[in-house]
């Protein structure tokens, strides 16, 4: 299943770069489900902002993301992760 960017909730399942070039996006929050203990997920924007999360040892837990604010594209998703990350976009 590829990453999907066609709604206000992005679904990230593989590492890679967003297809929007230099577009700016506002990340209001998110949730990571289905990961394995010690998996890592990273978001990096063109301005050098880097956000990294590690999946908890308790596999029954999800990882929630707080608001990150505006990020400048292109945005890259990286790390060594399993599961699905849903990022909630804001409009203002």
C-alpha positions in Angstrom: 0.0 0.0 0.0 1.6 3.4 -1.0 1.5 6.6 1.0 -1.7 8.6 0.4 -2.0 12.3 0.3 -5.4 12.9 -1.2 -7.3 14.0 2.0 -6.6 16.2 5.0 -5.2 13.0 6.7 -2.1 11.7 5.2 -1.4 8.0 5.5 2.3 7.2 5.6 3.4 3.6 5.3 6.8 3.9 3.6 9.8 6.3 3.7 10.1 8.9 1.0 9.4 12.4 0.0 6.0 14.1 -0.4 5.0 14.7 -4.1 4.2 18.4 -3.5 7.6 20.0 -4.1 8.0 23.3 -2.2 4.4 23.4 -0.8 4.1 24.3 2.9 1.8 22.2 5.1 0.6 22.6 8.6 0.7 19.4 10.7 -1.9 19.6 13.4 -1.1 16.2 15.0 -1.2 12.5 14.2 -1.1 9.0 15.4 1.2 6.0 14.6 -0.4 2.5 14.9 1.0 -1.0 14.3 4.6 -0.3 14.9 7.1 -2.5 16.6 9.2 -1.7 19.7 12.2 0.5 18.8 10.9 1.4 15.3 11.7 5.0 14.4 9.9 7.6 12.3 11.4 10.9 11.2 9.9 13.9 9.5 12.4 16.4 7.9 11.6 19.6 6.0 13.7 21.7 3.6 14.3 24.2 6.4 16.2 21.6 8.4 13.4 20.9 11.0 13.7 17.3 12.1 11.2 15.4 14.3 11.8 11.9 15.4 9.6 9.4 17.3 10.4 5.9 18.6 7.7 3.3 19.0 7.3 2.2 22.6 8.2 -1.3 23.9 4.5 -1.9 24.8 3.2 -3.0 21.4 -0.4 -2.3 22.5 0.4 1.5 22.7 0.0 4.0 19.9 2.3 7.0 19.4 0.5 10.3 19.3 2.0 13.4 17.6 1.5 16.9 18.9 1.1 19.9 16.5 4.2 20.6 14.6 3.1 23.8 12.9 4.1 24.8 9.4 6.6 22.7 7.6 8.3 23.8 4.3 8.4 21.3 1.5 9.6 19.1 0.2 9.0 17.0 3.3 10.8 13.7 3.8 9.6 10.7 5.9 12.3 8.4 7.1 13.4 6.0 9.7 12.9 2.3 10.1 9.2 1.8 10.8 6.3 -0.5 10.5 2.6 0.2 10.7 0.8 3.3 9.6 1.3 6.9 10.5 -1.7 9.3 10.0 -0.8 13.0 9.9 -3.7 15.5 10.4 -3.3 18.6 8.3 -4.5 22.1 9.3 -5.6 24.8 7.0 -4.8 27.9 9.0 
